Amino acid sequence: MTATETATETRKPTKKARLDLVSPWREGYDAMLAFDRAVGECSLDESLRDLLKQRASQINGCAYCLDMHAKDLRAAGESQQRLDVLQAWREVDLFSERERAALALTEAITLVADGHVPDEVVDAAREHFSDRELAELVYTVVVINAWNRIAITSRIPLPPA
């Protein structure tokens, strides 16, 4: 177990966020909401967007977003099996080629410091998405990564089960 994992495991859940990132600068939060709303109104299927949000949140370790998007996915009819193996999507045949291309791009964008976004990942996504859909996909990943960082930094507590 790494030091980060140990620190995370021993951290006691809090009932209040560590930082208030809304009240001190409402304009910043409102801008995030507007960005999120625009992504939410794009033409990509909502279930695909939520799947990508779940995968990025897994990579980032954002408990609040993991909880929220898993609930959204289950409510929309996503199978528990696919949610259970999402982290190992390359190892199973439960995801379509379109979803695989989107998941690969999601991982590349989320882990941008680990090698940027390789041409072959973008090219594979281009095979399954129009130019507009590809832009929408990128912005979907960017917005969830931003929310993950906000939730993790402020340490937003989980809502009751």
Secondary structure, DSSP 8 states (H G I E B T S, - for coil): --HHHHHHHH----SS-SS--SGGGHHHHHHHHHHHHHHHTSSS-HHHHHHHHHHHHHHHT-HHHHHHHHHHHHHTT--HHHHHHGGGGGGSS-S-HHHHHHHHHHHHHHTGGGT---HHHHHHHHTTS-HHHHHHHHHHHHHHHHHHHHHHHHT------
